Amino acid sequence: MPGRRLFVPLLGLLLAGLLAACATAPVTGRSQLLLVSEEYAISASEPAYFKLLSGPAREGRLNRDPALRARVRRIAGRLIHQAIRLRPETADWKWSIHVIDDPETVNAWAMAGGRMALYSGLVEKLSTSDDELAQVLGHEIAHALARHTAEKMSVALATDLAVTAWAVKENKDRTALAGAALAAALVVKLPNSRRAEAEADRIGVELAARAGYDPRAAVSLWRKMSKLDKGRLPEFLSTHPSDESRIEALQELVPRMMPLYRAPGERGAYQFRPEAEALPGS
C-alpha cells in the first residue's frame, strides 16, 4: 500500500517537528507551537503587507485624511513605546501603521514585526474616543508581541501532513514566496484562537493603561462592537469574537489596570521611521 508507506514517514516527521517546534512565548510565557520562527514570520509578512496596501494606495484610499492619520500615529506611537519596554528587542522592528479609507469596514490588524493597518470605518461607525482607539491598537500590537502570527502560520502548516513535512525540511529562501502569501491570508482571514484573543485583550489593555489610556474604554468599545449592525457581523468581530463572557473578562481586568493608568509612569512615544512606513513605488 504505497499511500500507507508514504503516510507513516510523513507522520513521523511531523511528530518530530512538533516536538522540536515548541517554544515559550514572549510576554505570556506559555508554550507555543512554532514550526515557523518569528523571524521568518516577520520576513514573510513584509511583502504581504505591501501587497495588501497596494490596492488602497492605487485607488487613493490610503492615509487620505491627514487628521485621522496623525491621530492614529500619535496613539499608536505611545502604545508602541510601551510595547518596546515589554520586549526591548522589538525596537528593531519596522513598526508602521497606515489608515485605509473605507467607512464601511470596521477592522484593524497587525502582522508579525509590527506592520499595522486600521480602516476608517472603525473610527467613523463607532465614534471611537482616543481611549477606545487605544484599546483596538493595543489589542493588535499585543498579537505581534505575543508571536501570534508565527503561531497561526505554524498551526495552519500542522493541519496538512504533507505541507508540514515539506515546510520543516525546506530552507527559508525556497519557502519565502509561499510564506508571504500564507501570512497575508492568515492575518486578515483566519481567526485567532480563544487563548490568543484573551492574551491580546489582557496585553492590549495593559499597554493602553501604561500609555495613559483609560482601561474602562475596553469595555465601552466592545459594547459598541456588539451592538453594531446586529444583522451583519462586522469584519473586525468575524475574527475577534465578542460576547458577554469577553466583556465580563474585560470588566475584571479594569480594577487591576487602573493603578497603571493612574500611575505617573514613563509615557513617551515611539518615533516612526519614514523608511519603514514608505511603500514600494511611493
Short mmCIF file of the C-alpha atoms (twelve columns), coordinates in Angstrom:
data_MODEL
# 
_entry.id   MODEL 
# 
loop_
_atom_site.group_PDB 
_atom_site.id 
_atom_site.type_symbol 
_atom_site.label_atom_id 
_atom_site.label_alt_id 
_atom_site.label_comp_id 
_atom_site.label_asym_id 
_atom_site.label_seq_id 
_atom_site.Cartn_x 
_atom_site.Cartn_y 
_atom_site.Cartn_z 
_atom_site.pdbx_PDB_model_num 
ATOM 1   C CA . MET A 1   0.000   0.000  0.000  1 
ATOM 2   C CA . PRO A 2   2.032   2.978  -1.305 1 
ATOM 3   C CA . GLY A 3   -0.202  5.535  0.373  1 
ATOM 4   C CA . ARG A 4   0.294   3.952  3.791  1 
ATOM 5   C CA . ARG A 5   4.068   3.639  3.255  1 
ATOM 6   C CA . LEU A 6   4.205   7.366  2.422  1 
ATOM 7   C CA . PHE A 7   1.935   8.394  5.310  1 
ATOM 8   C CA . VAL A 8   3.953   6.693  8.061  1 
ATOM 9   C CA . PRO A 9   7.263   8.537  7.471  1 
ATOM 10  C CA . LEU A 10  5.386   11.794 6.981  1 
ATOM 11  C CA . LEU A 11  3.625   11.282 10.299 1 
ATOM 12  C CA . GLY A 12  6.942   10.523 11.980 1 
ATOM 13  C CA . LEU A 13  8.494   13.657 10.516 1 
ATOM 14  C CA . LEU A 14  5.514   15.713 11.641 1 
ATOM 15  C CA . LEU A 15  5.722   14.392 15.207 1 
ATOM 16  C CA . ALA A 16  9.466   15.045 15.324 1 
ATOM 17  C CA . GLY A 17  8.861   18.536 14.004 1 
ATOM 18  C CA . LEU A 18  6.146   19.214 16.549 1 
ATOM 19  C CA . LEU A 19  8.341   18.096 19.432 1 
ATOM 20  C CA . ALA A 20  11.201  20.297 18.207 1 
ATOM 21  C CA . ALA A 21  8.986   23.265 17.499 1 
ATOM 22  C CA . CYS A 22  7.563   24.023 20.935 1 
ATOM 23  C CA . ALA A 23  8.792   27.354 22.276 1 
ATOM 24  C CA . THR A 24  7.994   29.683 25.146 1 
ATOM 25  C CA . ALA A 25  6.046   32.736 24.032 1 
ATOM 26  C CA . PRO A 26  7.335   36.192 24.951 1 
ATOM 27  C CA . VAL A 27  5.249   38.273 27.386 1 
ATOM 28  C CA . THR A 28  2.767   35.449 28.138 1 
ATOM 29  C CA . GLY A 29  5.269   32.695 28.945 1 
ATOM 30  C CA . ARG A 30  3.052   29.919 27.604 1 
ATOM 31  C CA . SER A 31  4.207   27.145 25.285 1 
ATOM 32  C CA . GLN A 32  3.608   27.753 21.573 1 
ATOM 33  C CA . LEU A 33  3.804   25.532 18.507 1 
ATOM 34  C CA . LEU A 34  6.348   27.219 16.234 1 
ATOM 35  C CA . LEU A 35  7.070   25.315 13.049 1 
ATOM 36  C CA . VAL A 36  7.648   28.814 11.662 1 
ATOM 37  C CA . SER A 37  10.038  31.087 13.535 1 
ATOM 38  C CA . GLU A 38  9.109   34.628 14.461 1 
ATOM 39  C CA . GLU A 39  11.963  35.881 12.278 1 
ATOM 40  C CA . TYR A 40  10.564  34.049 9.273  1 
ATOM 41  C CA . ALA A 41  7.038   35.271 10.005 1 
ATOM 42  C CA . ILE A 42  8.364   38.843 10.063 1 
ATOM 43  C CA . SER A 43  10.242  38.470 6.775  1 
ATOM 44  C CA . ALA A 44  7.212   36.823 5.142  1 
ATOM 45  C CA . SER A 45  4.822   39.470 6.454  1 
ATOM 46  C CA . GLU A 46  6.657   42.434 4.938  1 
ATOM 47  C CA . PRO A 47  5.890   41.706 1.253  1 
ATOM 48  C CA . ALA A 48  2.410   40.547 2.253  1 
ATOM 49  C CA . TYR A 49  1.826   43.881 3.997  1 
ATOM 50  C CA . PHE A 50  2.843   45.837 0.912  1 
ATOM 51  C CA . LYS A 51  0.614   43.635 -1.236 1 
ATOM 52  C CA . LEU A 52  -2.413  44.232 0.975  1 
ATOM 53  C CA . LEU A 53  -1.880  48.006 0.920  1 
ATOM 54  C CA . SER A 54  -1.094  48.279 -2.795 1 
ATOM 55  C CA . GLY A 55  -4.764  48.243 -3.825 1 
ATOM 56  C CA . PRO A 56  -5.911  51.054 -1.487 1 
ATOM 57  C CA . ALA A 57  -2.773  53.022 -2.419 1 
ATOM 58  C CA . ARG A 58  -3.530  52.779 -6.154 1 
ATOM 59  C CA . GLU A 59  -7.125  53.834 -5.510 1 
ATOM 60  C CA . GLY A 60  -6.085  56.851 -3.429 1 
ATOM 61  C CA . ARG A 61  -7.642  55.396 -0.255 1 
ATOM 62  C CA . LEU A 62  -4.506  55.240 1.847  1 
ATOM 63  C CA . ASN A 63  -3.966  57.914 4.529  1 
ATOM 64  C CA . ARG A 64  -6.472  60.175 2.794  1 
ATOM 65  C CA . ASP A 65  -7.447  62.036 5.977  1 
ATOM 66  C CA . PRO A 66  -4.312  63.744 7.425  1 
ATOM 67  C CA . ALA A 67  -6.007  64.496 10.757 1 
ATOM 68  C CA . LEU A 68  -7.088  60.878 11.284 1 
ATOM 69  C CA . ARG A 69  -3.687  59.643 10.167 1 
ATOM 70  C CA . ALA A 70  -1.955  61.933 12.704 1 
ATOM 71  C CA . ARG A 71  -4.351  60.847 15.470 1 
ATOM 72  C CA . VAL A 72  -3.785  57.155 14.808 1 
ATOM 73  C CA . ARG A 73  0.001   57.587 14.658 1 
ATOM 74  C CA . ARG A 74  0.013   59.559 17.916 1 
ATOM 75  C CA . ILE A 75  -1.926  56.888 19.801 1 
ATOM 76  C CA . ALA A 76  -0.004  54.027 18.195 1 
ATOM 77  C CA . GLY A 77  3.301   55.719 18.995 1 
ATOM 78  C CA . ARG A 78  2.507   55.805 22.703 1 
ATOM 79  C CA . LEU A 79  1.433   52.163 22.677 1 
ATOM 80  C CA . ILE A 80  4.490   51.002 20.734 1 
ATOM 81  C CA . HIS A 81  6.724   52.795 23.218 1 
ATOM 82  C CA . GLN A 82  5.210   50.637 25.964 1 
ATOM 83  C CA . ALA A 83  5.434   47.516 23.798 1 
ATOM 84  C CA . ILE A 84  9.167   48.063 23.393 1 
ATOM 85  C CA . ARG A 85  9.511   48.388 27.156 1 
ATOM 86  C CA . LEU A 86  7.919   44.915 27.471 1 
ATOM 87  C CA . ARG A 87  10.056  43.447 24.677 1 
ATOM 88  C CA . PRO A 88  13.125  45.661 24.141 1 
ATOM 89  C CA . GLU A 89  14.279  43.680 21.096 1 
ATOM 90  C CA . THR A 90  11.200  44.901 19.198 1 
ATOM 91  C CA . ALA A 91  12.798  48.350 18.967 1 
ATOM 92  C CA . ASP A 92  14.464  46.932 15.851 1 
ATOM 93  C CA . TRP A 93  11.133  46.070 14.217 1 
ATOM 94  C CA . LYS A 94  9.907   48.144 11.274 1 
ATOM 95  C CA . TRP A 95  6.878   49.450 13.151 1 
ATOM 96  C CA . SER A 96  4.410   51.121 10.795 1 
ATOM 97  C CA . ILE A 97  0.721   51.940 10.589 1 
ATOM 98  C CA . HIS A 98  -1.459  53.096 7.710  1 
ATOM 99  C CA . VAL A 99  -5.101  54.172 7.631  1 
ATOM 100 C CA . ILE A 100 -7.259  52.712 4.864  1 
ATOM 101 C CA . ASP A 101 -10.152 54.944 3.865  1 
ATOM 102 C CA . ASP A 102 -13.137 52.587 3.961  1 
ATOM 103 C CA . PRO A 103 -16.038 53.981 6.018  1 
ATOM 104 C CA . GLU A 104 -17.974 50.708 5.790  1 
ATOM 105 C CA . THR A 105 -15.252 48.449 7.151  1 
ATOM 106 C CA . VAL A 106 -14.838 48.088 10.908 1 
ATOM 107 C CA . ASN A 107 -11.466 46.411 11.123 1 
ATOM 108 C CA . ALA A 108 -7.821  46.660 12.121 1 
ATOM 109 C CA . TRP A 109 -4.950  44.195 12.009 1 
ATOM 110 C CA . ALA A 110 -1.268  43.746 12.782 1 
ATOM 111 C CA . MET A 111 1.307   41.449 11.260 1 
ATOM 112 C CA . ALA A 112 4.458   39.980 12.710 1 
ATOM 113 C CA . GLY A 113 7.090   42.657 13.137 1 
ATOM 114 C CA . GLY A 114 4.656   45.490 13.900 1 
ATOM 115 C CA . ARG A 115 3.153   46.128 10.452 1 
ATOM 116 C CA . MET A 116 -0.362  47.506 11.071 1 
ATOM 117 C CA . ALA A 117 -3.410  48.931 9.328  1 
ATOM 118 C CA . LEU A 118 -6.691  50.433 10.509 1 
ATOM 119 C CA . TYR A 119 -9.848  51.059 8.482  1 
ATOM 120 C CA . SER A 120 -11.562 54.421 8.831  1 
ATOM 121 C CA . GLY A 121 -14.915 52.718 9.418  1 
ATOM 122 C CA . LEU A 122 -13.737 51.578 12.831 1 
ATOM 123 C CA . VAL A 123 -13.459 55.216 13.884 1 
ATOM 124 C CA . GLU A 124 -16.462 56.586 11.995 1 
ATOM 125 C CA . LYS A 125 -19.044 53.901 12.708 1 
ATOM 126 C CA . LEU A 126 -18.168 53.637 16.393 1 
ATOM 127 C CA . SER A 127 -17.396 57.317 17.082 1 
ATOM 128 C CA . THR A 128 -14.285 55.974 18.754 1 
ATOM 129 C CA . SER A 129 -12.666 58.017 21.508 1 
ATOM 130 C CA . ASP A 130 -8.880  58.110 21.859 1 
ATOM 131 C CA . ASP A 131 -9.130  55.749 24.842 1 
ATOM 132 C CA . GLU A 132 -11.218 53.281 22.821 1 
ATOM 133 C CA . LEU A 133 -8.987  53.542 19.771 1 
ATOM 134 C CA . ALA A 134 -6.020  52.783 22.033 1 
ATOM 135 C CA . GLN A 135 -7.739  49.522 23.067 1 
ATOM 136 C CA . VAL A 136 -8.084  48.450 19.430 1 
ATOM 137 C CA . LEU A 137 -4.492  49.289 18.534 1 
ATOM 138 C CA . GLY A 138 -3.194  47.854 21.809 1 
ATOM 139 C CA . HIS A 139 -5.011  44.595 21.085 1 
ATOM 140 C CA . GLU A 140 -3.439  44.346 17.630 1 
ATOM 141 C CA . ILE A 141 0.042   45.273 18.874 1 
ATOM 142 C CA . ALA A 142 -0.374  42.558 21.520 1 
ATOM 143 C CA . HIS A 143 -0.868  39.937 18.799 1 
ATOM 144 C CA . ALA A 144 2.500   40.933 17.332 1 
ATOM 145 C CA . LEU A 145 4.217   40.979 20.731 1 
ATOM 146 C CA . ALA A 146 2.903   37.524 21.651 1 
ATOM 147 C CA . ARG A 147 4.084   35.987 18.369 1 
ATOM 148 C CA . HIS A 148 0.571   35.056 17.274 1 
ATOM 149 C CA . THR A 149 1.226   35.381 13.524 1 
ATOM 150 C CA . ALA A 150 4.028   32.814 13.645 1 
ATOM 151 C CA . GLU A 151 1.810   30.598 15.785 1 
ATOM 152 C CA . LYS A 152 -1.101  30.813 13.338 1 
ATOM 153 C CA . MET A 153 1.187   30.031 10.414 1 
ATOM 154 C CA . SER A 154 2.515   27.021 12.324 1 
ATOM 155 C CA . VAL A 155 -0.953  25.716 13.187 1 
ATOM 156 C CA . ALA A 156 -2.014  26.096 9.546  1 
ATOM 157 C CA . LEU A 157 1.005   24.085 8.407  1 
ATOM 158 C CA . ALA A 158 0.317   21.408 11.019 1 
ATOM 159 C CA . THR A 159 -3.162  20.779 9.607  1 
ATOM 160 C CA . ASP A 160 -1.662  19.225 6.471  1 
ATOM 161 C CA . LEU A 161 0.875   16.443 6.950  1 
ATOM 162 C CA . ALA A 162 2.440   16.741 3.510  1 
ATOM 163 C CA . VAL A 163 2.765   20.512 3.670  1 
ATOM 164 C CA . THR A 164 4.161   20.342 7.187  1 
ATOM 165 C CA . ALA A 165 6.755   17.734 6.297  1 
ATOM 166 C CA . TRP A 166 7.860   19.734 3.284  1 
ATOM 167 C CA . ALA A 167 7.993   23.010 5.202  1 
ATOM 168 C CA . VAL A 168 10.092  21.530 8.016  1 
ATOM 169 C CA . LYS A 169 12.678  20.221 5.543  1 
ATOM 170 C CA . GLU A 170 12.894  23.134 3.088  1 
ATOM 171 C CA . ASN A 171 15.188  26.078 3.694  1 
ATOM 172 C CA . LYS A 172 13.720  29.527 4.277  1 
ATOM 173 C CA . ASP A 173 14.766  31.055 0.978  1 
ATOM 174 C CA . ARG A 174 12.841  28.480 -1.036 1 
ATOM 175 C CA . THR A 175 9.668   28.944 1.025  1 
ATOM 176 C CA . ALA A 176 9.716   32.762 1.105  1 
ATOM 177 C CA . LEU A 177 7.094   33.286 -1.595 1 
ATOM 178 C CA . ALA A 178 4.706   30.747 -0.099 1 
ATOM 179 C CA . GLY A 179 5.270   32.208 3.349  1 
ATOM 180 C CA . ALA A 180 4.386   35.720 2.240  1 
ATOM 181 C CA . ALA A 181 1.165   34.570 0.626  1 
ATOM 182 C CA . LEU A 182 0.317   32.497 3.692  1 
ATOM 183 C CA . ALA A 183 0.998   35.416 6.052  1 
ATOM 184 C CA . ALA A 184 -1.287  37.699 4.023  1 
ATOM 185 C CA . ALA A 185 -4.149  35.214 4.207  1 
ATOM 186 C CA . LEU A 186 -3.688  34.363 7.869  1 
ATOM 187 C CA . VAL A 187 -3.511  37.880 9.244  1 
ATOM 188 C CA . VAL A 188 -6.675  39.085 7.574  1 
ATOM 189 C CA . LYS A 189 -8.813  35.969 7.209  1 
ATOM 190 C CA . LEU A 190 -8.042  33.343 9.811  1 
ATOM 191 C CA . PRO A 191 -9.383  33.822 13.335 1 
ATOM 192 C CA . ASN A 192 -7.118  33.724 16.334 1 
ATOM 193 C CA . SER A 193 -7.690  31.057 18.939 1 
ATOM 194 C CA . ARG A 194 -9.684  31.943 22.044 1 
ATOM 195 C CA . ARG A 195 -6.477  31.756 24.041 1 
ATOM 196 C CA . ALA A 196 -4.713  34.171 21.675 1 
ATOM 197 C CA . GLU A 197 -7.657  36.569 21.815 1 
ATOM 198 C CA . ALA A 198 -7.699  36.511 25.610 1 
ATOM 199 C CA . GLU A 199 -3.963  37.153 25.656 1 
ATOM 200 C CA . ALA A 200 -4.278  40.067 23.239 1 
ATOM 201 C CA . ASP A 201 -7.110  41.531 25.310 1 
ATOM 202 C CA . ARG A 202 -5.075  41.411 28.509 1 
ATOM 203 C CA . ILE A 203 -1.808  42.651 26.998 1 
ATOM 204 C CA . GLY A 204 -3.583  45.320 24.953 1 
ATOM 205 C CA . VAL A 205 -5.410  46.770 27.944 1 
ATOM 206 C CA . GLU A 206 -2.142  46.804 29.890 1 
ATOM 207 C CA . LEU A 207 -0.275  48.569 27.078 1 
ATOM 208 C CA . ALA A 208 -3.032  51.160 26.834 1 
ATOM 209 C CA . ALA A 209 -3.107  51.722 30.616 1 
ATOM 210 C CA . ARG A 210 0.671   52.141 30.775 1 
ATOM 211 C CA . ALA A 211 0.433   54.603 27.885 1 
ATOM 212 C CA . GLY A 212 -2.131  56.692 29.791 1 
ATOM 213 C CA . TYR A 213 -5.376  55.444 28.215 1 
ATOM 214 C CA . ASP A 214 -8.351  54.559 30.403 1 
ATOM 215 C CA . PRO A 215 -8.782  50.754 30.654 1 
ATOM 216 C CA . ARG A 216 -12.533 51.210 31.152 1 
ATOM 217 C CA . ALA A 217 -12.644 52.109 27.466 1 
ATOM 218 C CA . ALA A 218 -12.044 48.446 26.602 1 
ATOM 219 C CA . VAL A 219 -15.481 47.624 27.994 1 
ATOM 220 C CA . SER A 220 -17.232 50.536 26.273 1 
ATOM 221 C CA . LEU A 221 -15.506 49.675 22.984 1 
ATOM 222 C CA . TRP A 222 -16.646 46.055 22.953 1 
ATOM 223 C CA . ARG A 223 -20.162 47.052 23.966 1 
ATOM 224 C CA . LYS A 224 -20.249 49.325 20.935 1 
ATOM 225 C CA . MET A 225 -18.903 46.498 18.794 1 
ATOM 226 C CA . SER A 226 -21.534 44.047 19.985 1 
ATOM 227 C CA . LYS A 227 -24.350 46.486 19.184 1 
ATOM 228 C CA . LEU A 228 -23.076 47.478 15.753 1 
ATOM 229 C CA . ASP A 229 -25.074 46.221 12.790 1 
ATOM 230 C CA . LYS A 230 -26.615 43.216 14.546 1 
ATOM 231 C CA . GLY A 231 -27.945 41.796 11.278 1 
ATOM 232 C CA . ARG A 232 -24.421 41.514 9.817  1 
ATOM 233 C CA . LEU A 233 -21.331 40.757 11.859 1 
ATOM 234 C CA . PRO A 234 -18.692 43.483 11.418 1 
ATOM 235 C CA . GLU A 235 -15.458 42.253 9.861  1 
ATOM 236 C CA . PHE A 236 -13.493 43.044 12.999 1 
ATOM 237 C CA . LEU A 237 -15.782 40.787 15.028 1 
ATOM 238 C CA . SER A 238 -15.602 37.956 12.492 1 
ATOM 239 C CA . THR A 239 -12.062 37.284 13.701 1 
ATOM 240 C CA . HIS A 240 -12.459 38.842 17.167 1 
ATOM 241 C CA . PRO A 241 -15.467 37.128 18.759 1 
ATOM 242 C CA . SER A 242 -17.295 39.445 21.119 1 
ATOM 243 C CA . ASP A 243 -19.712 38.066 23.660 1 
ATOM 244 C CA . GLU A 244 -20.832 38.670 27.230 1 
ATOM 245 C CA . SER A 245 -18.100 36.442 28.647 1 
ATOM 246 C CA . ARG A 246 -15.483 38.546 26.899 1 
ATOM 247 C CA . ILE A 247 -16.927 41.798 28.195 1 
ATOM 248 C CA . GLU A 248 -17.064 40.279 31.679 1 
ATOM 249 C CA . ALA A 249 -13.393 39.301 31.400 1 
ATOM 250 C CA . LEU A 250 -12.506 42.863 30.395 1 
ATOM 251 C CA . GLN A 251 -14.505 44.223 33.318 1 
ATOM 252 C CA . GLU A 252 -12.481 42.003 35.641 1 
ATOM 253 C CA . LEU A 253 -9.258  43.380 34.142 1 
ATOM 254 C CA . VAL A 254 -10.180 47.010 34.747 1 
ATOM 255 C CA . PRO A 255 -9.500  47.192 38.529 1 
ATOM 256 C CA . ARG A 256 -6.102  45.564 38.012 1 
ATOM 257 C CA . MET A 257 -5.167  48.029 35.269 1 
ATOM 258 C CA . MET A 258 -6.426  51.232 36.860 1 
ATOM 259 C CA . PRO A 259 -3.296  51.663 39.041 1 
ATOM 260 C CA . LEU A 260 -1.144  51.504 35.886 1 
ATOM 261 C CA . TYR A 261 -3.371  54.102 34.234 1 
ATOM 262 C CA . ARG A 262 -3.245  56.448 37.226 1 
ATOM 263 C CA . ALA A 263 0.459   55.990 37.979 1 
ATOM 264 C CA . PRO A 264 2.802   58.794 36.888 1 
ATOM 265 C CA . GLY A 265 4.749   56.362 34.697 1 
ATOM 266 C CA . GLU A 266 7.111   56.970 31.804 1 
ATOM 267 C CA . ARG A 267 4.868   57.686 28.809 1 
ATOM 268 C CA . GLY A 268 6.997   58.510 25.830 1 
ATOM 269 C CA . ALA A 269 6.120   57.965 22.188 1 
ATOM 270 C CA . TYR A 270 7.776   55.877 19.511 1 
ATOM 271 C CA . GLN A 271 9.048   57.861 16.548 1 
ATOM 272 C CA . PHE A 272 8.068   56.125 13.333 1 
ATOM 273 C CA . ARG A 273 10.896  55.746 10.837 1 
ATOM 274 C CA . PRO A 274 9.944   57.154 7.396  1 
ATOM 275 C CA . GLU A 275 11.771  54.358 5.588  1 
ATOM 276 C CA . ALA A 276 9.747   51.743 7.499  1 
ATOM 277 C CA . GLU A 277 6.411   53.352 6.567  1 
ATOM 278 C CA . ALA A 278 7.271   54.029 2.923  1 
ATOM 279 C CA . LEU A 279 5.508   51.786 0.424  1 
ATOM 280 C CA . PRO A 280 7.322   50.478 -2.681 1 
ATOM 281 C CA . GLY A 281 6.966   52.955 -5.521 1 
ATOM 282 C CA . SER A 282 5.835   55.794 -3.255 1 
# 
